[in-house]
Amino acid sequence: NVAEAVMKEKLVVAAVLSGNRNFEGRIHPEVRASYLASPPLVVAYALAGSIETDLTSEPLGVDKEGQPVFLADIWPAPEEIARTISESVTPELFAEEYSHVFTGDERWKLLPIPEGNLYEWDNESTYVQEPPFFQDLAPEPQSFQDITDARVLVKLADSVTTDHISPAGSIPKDSPAGGYLIQHGVERKDFNSYGARRGNHEVMVRGTFGNIRLHNEMTPDYEGDWTAHQPDGDVMRIFDASERYLADGVPLIVVAGKEYGSGSSRDWAAKGPMLLGVKAVIAETYERIHRSNLVAMGVLPLQFKSSETRETLGLTGTETYDILGIAGGITPGQTVTVHVHADDGKERTFDTTARIDSVVEVEYYRHGGVLQMVLRRLNASSGSN
């Protein structure tokens, strides 16, 4: 089929879409390039059959008489668009649709309605599971602690998007998330997407850094959710490596370049790394919302000083890292020292800036995340334990 041919020949194929996202693999896992365009241009490129067509001078095709048809021949005039809207979009249309918006169809009406004040979690559900964010939550947060003997889970270049970190598209059969669904009796045709299963943390954590176009510099010969477990160097799935690190009590960090977390403000791009055991990210720059999401999930965003990068410092990802200077407390924008221990015994130290940008975010981080802070305050106000 087409997908197999693309993979076999290592083709770079493209999509043109009118949605609001153009991440790699958004339209199809094998589509590397995606371009945003207006809906009429999407239709025009579909007719032309190639994004290499110059729509300003080349025909989209030919009519039934064999005459060339250009974009200008089919492009609607503003008056035509206005007339179509006025004839098609009417108040009656909205009144009719919204008159039964809360009624639902027959399938909705047949859903069982549970009783009681608390949601009843279904352990057999592969769509919704009770998240672990509040498990073993102490009444008071622990004091600030340095992060010591940390390992690098992934080392990434520039412009890593939230879709690279937490993809929303299809779930590959041979991925950790796909394996989880198969183990729970879900057939491949019913996998749905990561976006549809975002209510199940077991799926989402297995899909973290699961974009098939992810380039982890620790595994340059692999594309997708692969990393090199340290110190043995075994190449394995990122989720499997995190499980080994968690079992050994090893904290994890992410090292990245510029614009880390660009794209949509996807909450699971912060939740997923936290559940993998990531305690901090060290990047050159951050996308604004993703930085705040990391803090809100208790992950410390650190920023290289302006003259330094993972490359200038010679960071390979095989080292161990100590993040020092936060045990006594943290203040917005403070300098945090990172001490690196290389395999060959060499050591280096560099300073970073803590991208906790406000006193409110200090509180988020102190509690291990905004969810934990809110629950503790609710419990305190109600007198609960």
C-alpha positions as CSV (number, residue, x, y, z in Angstrom):
1,N,0.0,0.0,0.0
2,V,0.9,3.7,-0.1
3,A,2.3,3.8,3.5
4,E,4.5,0.8,2.9
5,A,5.9,2.3,-0.3
6,V,6.6,5.6,1.6
7,M,8.5,3.7,4.3
8,K,10.3,1.4,1.9
9,E,11.6,4.2,-0.4
10,K,12.1,6.6,2.6
11,L,10.0,9.2,0.8
12,V,9.3,12.7,2.2
13,V,5.6,13.2,1.5
14,A,3.6,16.2,2.3
15,A,0.1,17.3,3.3
16,V,-1.8,20.5,2.9
17,L,-4.4,21.1,5.6
18,S,-6.7,23.9,6.8
19,G,-6.6,23.0,10.5
20,N,-4.7,24.8,13.1
21,R,-1.8,22.4,13.6
22,N,0.9,21.3,11.1
23,F,3.0,18.9,13.2
24,E,4.8,16.0,11.7
25,G,2.6,13.0,11.5
26,R,-0.5,14.9,12.2
27,I,-2.3,13.8,9.1
28,H,-0.7,10.4,8.9
29,P,2.3,8.9,10.7
30,E,4.2,8.7,7.4
31,V,3.6,12.3,6.3
32,R,6.7,14.2,7.3
33,A,5.8,17.7,6.0
34,S,2.5,19.5,6.6
35,Y,1.6,23.0,5.3
36,L,-1.3,25.2,6.5
37,A,-3.5,26.8,3.9
38,S,-7.0,28.2,3.5
39,P,-9.7,25.6,2.7
40,P,-9.9,26.7,-1.0
41,L,-6.2,26.2,-1.4
42,V,-6.4,22.8,0.2
43,V,-8.9,21.8,-2.5
44,A,-6.7,23.4,-5.2
45,Y,-3.6,21.4,-4.1
46,A,-5.7,18.3,-4.0
47,L,-6.8,18.9,-7.6
48,A,-3.3,19.6,-8.6
49,G,-2.0,16.5,-6.9
50,S,1.4,18.0,-5.9
51,I,2.6,20.7,-3.6
52,E,5.3,21.4,-6.2
53,T,2.7,22.9,-8.5
54,D,3.0,26.7,-8.8
55,L,-0.7,27.6,-8.4
56,T,0.0,31.1,-9.7
57,S,1.1,30.0,-13.2
58,E,0.5,26.2,-13.6
59,P,-2.9,24.6,-14.3
60,L,-4.6,22.5,-11.6
61,G,-5.7,20.1,-14.3
62,V,-7.8,20.1,-17.5
63,D,-11.6,20.3,-18.1
64,K,-13.6,17.8,-20.1
65,E,-12.6,19.5,-23.3
66,G,-8.9,19.1,-22.4
67,Q,-8.4,22.8,-21.7
68,P,-6.2,23.8,-18.8
69,V,-7.9,25.0,-15.6
70,F,-6.1,27.5,-13.4
71,L,-6.6,28.6,-9.8
72,A,-8.1,31.9,-11.0
73,D,-10.7,30.0,-12.9
74,I,-12.2,28.3,-9.8
75,W,-11.4,30.9,-7.1
76,P,-14.7,32.3,-5.8
77,A,-15.3,36.0,-5.8
78,P,-16.0,37.8,-2.5
79,E,-19.6,38.5,-3.7
80,E,-20.1,34.8,-4.4
81,I,-18.9,33.8,-0.9
82,A,-21.1,36.4,0.8
83,R,-24.1,35.3,-1.2
84,T,-23.5,31.6,-0.3
85,I,-23.2,32.5,3.4
86,S,-26.3,34.6,3.5
87,E,-28.3,31.8,1.8
88,S,-26.9,29.0,3.8
89,V,-26.2,30.3,7.4
90,T,-29.5,31.4,8.9
91,P,-30.8,32.0,12.4
92,E,-33.3,29.1,11.9
93,L,-30.4,26.7,11.4
94,F,-28.9,27.5,14.8
95,A,-32.2,27.6,16.5
96,E,-33.0,24.1,15.2
97,E,-29.7,22.6,16.2
98,Y,-29.5,24.1,19.7
99,S,-33.2,23.3,20.5
100,H,-32.1,19.7,21.2
101,V,-28.4,20.1,22.0
102,F,-28.8,18.6,25.5
103,T,-31.1,15.7,24.4
104,G,-28.5,13.5,22.8
105,D,-29.1,10.6,20.5
106,E,-30.5,7.1,21.4
107,R,-27.0,5.8,22.3
108,W,-26.5,8.7,24.7
109,K,-30.0,8.1,26.3
110,L,-29.2,4.4,26.8
111,L,-26.0,5.1,28.8
112,P,-26.3,3.9,32.5
113,I,-26.4,6.8,35.0
114,P,-24.4,6.0,38.1
115,E,-25.6,7.2,41.5
116,G,-23.7,8.9,44.4
117,N,-21.5,11.9,44.8
118,L,-18.2,10.3,43.7
119,Y,-17.2,9.1,40.3
120,E,-17.0,5.4,40.1
121,W,-13.7,4.4,38.4
122,D,-13.9,1.4,36.1
123,N,-10.7,-0.6,36.3
124,E,-11.5,-2.3,33.0
125,S,-11.8,0.9,31.0
126,T,-9.0,1.7,28.6
127,Y,-10.3,5.2,28.1
128,V,-10.6,6.6,31.6
129,Q,-8.5,5.6,34.6
130,E,-7.9,7.2,38.0
131,P,-4.8,9.3,37.5
132,P,-1.9,8.8,40.1
133,F,-1.3,12.5,40.8
134,F,-2.8,12.3,44.3
135,Q,-1.5,8.9,45.4
136,D,0.2,9.0,48.8
137,L,-0.2,12.7,48.9
138,A,1.1,14.0,52.3
139,P,-0.9,16.7,54.1
140,E,2.1,19.1,53.8
141,P,4.7,19.3,50.9
142,Q,8.2,18.2,51.5
143,S,10.9,20.8,51.8
144,F,12.8,21.8,48.6
145,Q,15.4,19.3,47.6
146,D,18.4,19.3,45.3
147,I,18.2,16.8,42.4
148,T,21.2,14.5,42.6
149,D,22.6,11.6,40.5
150,A,20.1,12.3,37.7
151,R,20.3,10.7,34.3
152,V,19.3,12.1,30.9
153,L,16.2,10.5,29.5
154,V,16.3,12.3,26.1
155,K,18.7,14.9,24.6
156,L,16.9,17.0,21.9
157,A,17.7,19.7,19.4
158,D,15.7,22.9,18.6
159,S,12.0,23.4,18.1
160,V,10.8,20.2,19.8
161,T,7.0,20.6,19.8
162,T,4.5,19.5,22.4
163,D,3.4,17.0,19.7
164,H,6.9,15.5,19.7
165,I,6.6,15.2,23.5
166,S,3.0,14.0,23.7
167,P,1.6,13.1,20.3
168,A,-2.2,13.3,19.7
169,G,-2.3,11.2,16.6
170,S,-2.6,7.5,15.9
171,I,-1.2,4.8,18.2
172,P,1.3,2.5,16.5
173,K,0.7,-1.2,17.1
174,D,4.3,-1.9,18.1
175,S,4.5,1.1,20.5
176,P,4.4,0.7,24.3
177,A,0.9,2.2,24.3
178,G,-0.2,-0.2,21.5
179,G,1.2,-3.1,23.5
180,Y,-0.8,-1.9,26.6
181,L,-4.0,-1.7,24.6
182,I,-3.5,-5.2,23.0
183,Q,-2.8,-6.6,26.5
184,H,-6.2,-5.2,27.6
185,G,-8.1,-6.8,24.8
186,V,-8.3,-3.8,22.4
187,E,-8.1,-4.7,18.7
188,R,-5.9,-2.7,16.4
189,K,-8.9,-1.2,14.6
190,D,-10.2,0.2,17.9
191,F,-7.0,1.8,19.1
192,N,-8.3,5.3,18.3
193,S,-5.7,8.1,19.0
194,Y,-3.7,9.4,21.9
195,G,-5.9,12.4,21.9
196,A,-9.0,10.3,22.4
197,R,-7.4,8.3,25.2
198,R,-6.0,11.2,27.1
199,G,-8.2,10.2,30.1
200,N,-6.0,7.1,30.6
201,H,-2.6,8.0,32.0
202,E,-1.4,4.4,31.3
203,V,-1.8,5.1,27.6
204,M,-0.5,8.7,27.7
205,V,2.7,8.0,29.8
206,R,3.6,5.2,27.3
207,G,3.1,7.6,24.5
208,T,5.3,10.4,26.0
209,F,8.1,11.3,23.6
210,G,6.3,8.8,21.3
211,N,6.2,10.8,18.2
212,I,7.6,8.7,15.4
213,R,9.6,11.7,14.1
214,L,11.3,12.4,17.4
215,H,15.1,12.7,17.1
216,N,16.9,11.8,20.3
217,E,20.5,12.7,20.0
218,M,21.4,9.9,22.4
219,T,20.3,7.4,19.7
220,P,21.2,9.0,16.4
221,D,20.6,5.9,14.4
222,Y,17.0,5.6,15.6
223,E,13.9,7.7,14.9
224,G,11.0,7.8,17.3
225,D,10.7,6.9,21.0
226,W,14.1,5.4,21.6
227,T,16.8,6.2,24.1
228,A,20.0,4.8,25.5
229,H,19.7,3.6,29.0
230,Q,22.6,4.6,31.2
231,P,25.2,3.5,32.3
232,D,25.0,0.3,30.2
233,G,24.0,2.1,26.9
234,D,21.3,-0.4,26.1
235,V,19.0,1.1,23.4
236,M,15.3,0.7,24.3
237,R,12.0,2.4,24.3
238,I,11.9,5.6,26.3
239,F,9.0,4.3,28.4
240,D,10.9,1.0,29.2
241,A,14.0,3.0,30.1
242,S,12.0,5.2,32.4
243,E,10.6,2.1,34.1
244,R,14.1,0.8,34.8
245,Y,15.2,4.2,36.2
246,L,12.1,4.5,38.4
247,A,12.7,1.0,39.7
248,D,16.3,2.0,40.6
249,G,15.2,5.3,42.2
250,V,17.1,7.4,39.5
251,P,15.7,10.9,38.8
252,L,15.6,11.9,35.2
253,I,16.2,15.1,33.2
254,V,15.6,16.3,29.7
255,V,18.3,18.3,27.8
256,A,17.1,20.4,24.9
257,G,17.8,23.3,22.5
258,K,15.8,26.4,21.6
259,E,12.0,26.7,21.7
260,Y,11.4,23.6,23.8
261,G,7.6,22.8,24.0
262,S,6.5,25.0,21.0
263,G,3.2,24.3,19.4
264,S,-0.1,23.8,21.2
265,S,-0.4,24.1,25.0
266,R,-0.8,20.4,25.5
267,D,-1.1,19.5,29.2
268,W,0.1,15.9,28.7
269,A,3.4,17.3,27.3
270,A,4.1,18.2,31.0
271,K,2.1,15.4,32.7
272,G,3.7,12.7,30.7
273,P,7.4,13.6,31.5
274,M,6.5,14.0,35.1
275,L,5.0,10.5,35.2
276,L,8.1,9.1,33.5
277,G,10.2,10.5,36.4
278,V,11.5,13.7,34.8
279,K,12.4,16.1,37.6
280,A,13.9,18.9,35.4
281,V,14.4,20.2,31.9
282,I,17.5,22.1,30.8
283,A,16.9,24.0,27.6
284,E,18.1,27.1,25.8
285,T,14.6,28.6,25.5
286,Y,11.1,27.6,26.2
287,E,7.7,28.2,24.7
288,R,5.8,30.4,27.1
289,I,2.8,28.2,28.0
290,H,4.8,24.9,28.1
291,R,7.2,26.4,30.6
292,S,4.4,27.3,32.9
293,N,2.8,23.8,32.4
294,L,6.1,22.2,33.5
295,V,6.1,24.2,36.7
296,A,2.4,23.4,37.2
297,M,3.3,19.7,37.1
298,G,6.3,20.0,39.5
299,V,9.0,19.8,36.8
300,L,11.8,22.3,37.2
301,P,12.5,24.3,34.0
302,L,16.2,25.4,33.8
303,Q,17.6,27.6,31.1
304,F,21.2,27.6,29.9
305,K,23.0,30.9,30.2
306,S,23.0,32.9,26.9
307,S,26.5,31.8,25.8
308,E,26.1,28.1,26.6
309,T,24.2,25.2,25.0
310,R,24.3,21.4,25.3
311,E,26.8,21.5,22.4
312,T,29.2,24.2,23.7
313,L,29.3,22.3,27.0
314,G,29.9,19.0,25.3
315,L,27.0,17.3,27.0
316,T,26.4,13.8,25.7
317,G,23.6,12.5,27.8
318,T,25.7,9.7,29.3
319,E,26.7,11.7,32.3
320,T,25.1,12.0,35.8
321,Y,23.8,15.4,36.9
322,D,23.5,17.1,40.2
323,I,21.2,20.2,40.3
324,L,22.3,22.1,43.3
325,G,21.2,25.2,45.2
326,I,17.5,24.7,45.6
327,A,17.4,22.7,48.8
328,G,17.3,25.8,50.8
329,G,14.4,27.2,48.8
330,I,14.0,28.8,45.4
331,T,13.3,32.3,44.2
332,P,12.0,33.4,40.8
333,G,14.9,33.6,38.2
334,Q,17.6,32.5,40.6
335,T,20.8,30.9,39.4
336,V,20.9,27.1,39.8
337,T,24.2,25.3,39.5
338,V,24.4,22.0,37.5
339,H,27.3,19.7,38.3
340,V,28.1,17.1,35.6
341,H,29.9,13.8,36.2
342,A,31.2,12.2,32.9
343,D,31.9,8.5,32.4
344,D,35.6,9.1,32.0
345,G,35.8,10.8,35.5
346,K,35.9,14.3,34.2
347,E,33.6,16.8,35.9
348,R,32.2,20.2,34.8
349,T,30.0,22.8,36.3
350,F,27.7,25.3,34.7
351,D,25.1,27.8,35.9
352,T,21.5,27.9,34.7
353,T,18.5,30.2,35.4
354,A,15.5,28.7,37.1
355,R,12.5,29.6,34.9
356,I,10.2,29.7,37.8
357,D,9.1,33.2,37.1
358,S,6.8,34.3,40.0
359,V,6.2,33.7,43.6
360,V,3.0,31.8,42.7
361,E,5.0,29.4,40.6
362,V,7.4,28.9,43.6
363,E,4.3,27.6,45.5
364,Y,3.3,25.4,42.7
365,Y,6.8,23.9,42.6
366,R,7.0,23.6,46.4
367,H,3.8,21.5,46.4
368,G,5.0,19.3,43.5
369,G,2.4,20.9,41.2
370,V,-0.7,23.0,41.1
371,L,-3.0,20.0,41.4
372,Q,-1.4,19.0,44.7
373,M,-1.4,22.5,46.0
374,V,-5.1,23.0,45.3
375,L,-6.1,19.7,46.9
376,R,-4.0,20.4,50.0
377,R,-5.7,23.8,50.4
378,L,-9.1,22.3,49.9
379,N,-8.4,19.7,52.5
380,A,-7.1,22.3,54.9
381,S,-10.1,24.6,54.4
382,S,-12.5,21.7,55.0
383,G,-10.6,20.2,57.9
384,S,-10.0,17.0,56.1
385,N,-6.9,14.8,56.4
